[in-house]
Amino acid sequence: MRVLVLGLGAIAALAVVATHTTACVQIPDQGKQPALATHVVDWRDEVIYQVLIDRFADGNINNNFGVRPGALARHQGGDWRGLEDHLGYLQEMGVTTLWISPIVKNVETDADVDSYHGYWAQDLTQLNPHFGDLASLRSLVASAHDRNMKVVLDIVTNHMGQAFYYDMNLNGHPDIYIGGTGTTSPLTRVSEYDPDWDARGVQAQTSLGLDGRAPMIFIDDPAINRVPPGCIDTLSPDGRCILGSPRGYHGFGRILNYDDDKQRMLGDFPGGLKDVATELDEVRQVMIDSYARWVELLDLDGFRIDTVKHVEHEFWQVFSKAVRQRLAAQGKANFLMFGEAFDGNDELLGSFTRPGELDSVFYFSQHFQVFRDVFQNAHDVKAQKGTSQIKTLWESRAKSYGSAPQENGIGVAPTKALVNFLDNHDVSRFLFEAQGDVPALRNALTLLLTEDGIPCVYYGTEQDFAGGNDPANREVLWTTGFATTGDTFRHVSKLAGLRRDYVALRRGDTKVVYATDHVGDESDAGVFAFERAAGDAGASYALVVMNTNARHKSTTSDASGMKVNAAAGSSLVDVLDPARTAYAVGSDQTLRLTLGAQSAMVLVPSGQVVH
Amino acid sequence: MMPTSVAVRGALAFALFSARALADDAPAAPAEALSAPAAAAPSPPAAPAVAPSVADAGRFEFGSYGRVRIASDLRGGVGRTVNVVANGTRIDEDSYAELELRREDTWKGGATTKVVATLALFSPFFHFSGRPEQQLAVRNLFVQGSVGSLTLWGGSRMYRGDDIYLLNWWPLDNQNTLGGGAAYAIGPDTTLAAHVGMQRLDNAYQSQQVLAVAPFGSGTVAVQQLDRPRTIESVKFTQLVRNGRLFQDPKAGFKWVLYAEAHQISAGVARDALTAQDRGLPQDYGFLAGAQLGIWSGERDTHLNLFLRHARGLAAYDPLAAPQTFANDKSTMGTTESLIALGGNYEKEAFGIVGGAYLRAFRDGDPSATTTQKFDEGTVVLRPQVYLGQHWGVGGEASFQARRLAVPDPEQTSQPLTASLWRFGVMPYFSPAGRGTFKRPQLRLVYVATLRSRGAQELYAAQDVFAQRSVEHFLGLNVEWWFNSSSQP
């Protein structure tokens, strides 16, 4: 009997251990359907951080399919869990909004390059398994919201991934071949995946001549997820998604001339990315339903919209209105939609902020005319432009961009909500073009985080990344150890803190009080100063003064001096300076300040200094 | 000769290793449990293991276990297995067979030995696929010797305890390794057995060869780049309570079993096939503790077994199934498995019922809270039978199975995905060997209807008919046999 008791006792103990260490499976609270809510008061209060998910942090090795460390055109392993794990890092830097790269399922690879970036959409209704699952993405968004951080999703409506090929030689399979005879016609390389623009539509042809429009043949290659795109079931009662049908695409081939409006609007995006027929009501509804659904599933706070200049304005009017109405009906207001048009033409950029369209766009013209010409080129006196170019550009803002908030939009006029950036994943990094001029980077960051609009920092900037063009500008961040002690990281953190502390830097109107054409040996070469005050800033006042010159000190005075609106005799304190140096405004409301090469001051009235 | 009852078979088995503590080569299977029943319960005491002989004597034996099925889905296709749990009902399981050659000797002084070689044949067979290549595996290839109370063995062996027949599953212990072991009969009702085994599966988790420039001449040679055998130690203590010590009926009995395993795998370096970069894999380990309670009536094959098991780390993975997901340090740290299982059989006159059930909770080490490798699952299956005369019978089977995965249900995204099945079958059969759940051979006509939940359909690719159909049919012929196999009871 003793052995019986002993045995039963051991078995009972085992049962207790097993039952107490295992609870039933469930979806964690952070992974459940969120209630939609408005998380943003004023988008100008936000500091956006652009994250290329594959490159930020690898939080889970189990989704590292096809990862090739070090090969930047391939997957590196970052995921949503990794980003969630490092929200503290971003919060310490002062980031308040995450712009995450596209989340939908992609064609895995094309021409020996992977879709690590997420821009080769294959199915707008499915998540990209490289980055996690619905619960992990929800957890990221919920964790961000818990920290009062917002999440903006990158979406693409202009094109899908390399879903089909043009069967130009009618042989039933995709080819890359040499076309032409070399005598009566030039020899040309023809890729049926990505043929050149043809205003007639991509043509089929044989040695006997043209055969008419080339059939668009959808590829079925499950190994790389190159299969016909799907839709939400309810959109496809016939079982066929418009995005899985040739009807859904323009079929004109790849854009060759971006200045040709027809090519720009109807051509395929380079890389074989097929241009969607966004003028069709069916397609528009797919885009609205697909992307609004992600907001509903995730409680997102905004869209960054890719390649908007390649889609007709009527689409944006329909899309924007429908999304805003649908989300507002569910309690989500202030939903930001800002577009990316890779173009320096202010008029073109601003056209997408016309009434009824987007809340904002990337301020690409500023990227070129200010951050490139004035700051990046500081090392090259022949290339650098004077700060008067900044003033000129800013003065055209009100004319180029919408001056009234969009109906049901974010409540801020486009002209005051432009998204400012130094660089992004589509251009070489600031430090690459600046040839490693870190002071120029920090000076540019000072402007970025104190100027009117919404600042956006590209991941890795805080770690002095200096990659060249795509994909070298898409480095892996985790190799830095997420250090928070670097000077640039601390600089961004400090500037973000100032922006948080001083409402003038966020919501004040802008008045340029000093600009110059001088970039050489002149005493005021490179000086730029602007006030942030009034507007929605109440009594808050800030004066930002900077020297973009890389070679010598400069002073804020020419023949007329620098007149400011701060009260005569008042004291302005440089809150960027750890010593909090104070400067007295002259009786004639002028200031004479001397700044070291590539340095800046952020001056606020002594009575407004936040300690 | 084929024993005539489970009781007798059990007695012989116990005589060797006590209640299959060294479970003689049950039909064994890779992870999906391909094989057949081991007896369910130990039986009354037997004669001494091997009677001392006065002279050397030996013989060759041939034994076999097997099953062959052919079935239609009544839609023009082949009947398919539909289970959504790791160990579902075997009513529609695929074909499999074992052929065993065995040499048994009794030596002067009373020592006995046997040399066992078992080949396993995997489906499909030539007459189905038209392909002459047969998947063949060496399962058993071992030598066992006994003298007095001590038994030693070594070689390749299916080494396991009691099963749940309807689930084709050994819930407590099921080792398939190369190794060796010992069993010592502490008394007539008490046995302690231990074993050490090793395996190195031919997969990227444990083994990898790379090419290197040949040291002499030109060309290449293969170098073992990754060499991570898993070593498993097990120990099993079995105590029988019988011969009237617990029940009045001396044929009835009770047993309890305590069981433990330890698993280790060494660190290694694997070369990434995509990048040709070497990546480290850490040392890893795990342990398992389990127990079993068994009771039997001694009448026909009536018995009931309760199994409990809890495993952590590497031990949560069957030795023939490499982990697919890991903690971020590439170990199985954090992985757990807990299960409780029940199996039994009852026979009286012209009626019999055999059943099985289990609940299992598995959690992988993936840092994500939501993965397909975190799940709860369970099943219950009952097969009542009516014997029509001595050689005929009709069985019915009803079962329910479900797996709840820690991934969002695509439609109810705040809920975990639950896949479940109800299955109802009828199975008239011919049993030349007479009445009894475990009498073989049997020739059966089988029909099973399966009602599949939406969650069950979600487990399949959209193009698979299993993603589109909620009802499946299975109509087929099924034969099963076993005789004179040391894998069988």
Interface residues (C-beta under 8 A of the other chain):
Chain A: V3 L4 G7 L8 A10 I11 L14 A15 V17 A18 T19 T21 T22 C24 V25 Q26 I27 P28 G31 K32 Q33 G59 N60 I61 N62 G66 V67 R68 P69 G70 A71 R74 R81 G132 D133 L134 A135 S136 S139 L297
Chain B: T190 Q239 V241 L246 F254 W256 L258 D272 L274 T275 Q277 A289 G290 A291 L293 L308 R309 H310 T325 F326 N328 K330 T336 S338 L339 I340 A361 R363 D366 P367 S368 A369 T370 T371 K374 F375 D376 R404 L405 A406 V407 P408 T413 S414 Q415 P416
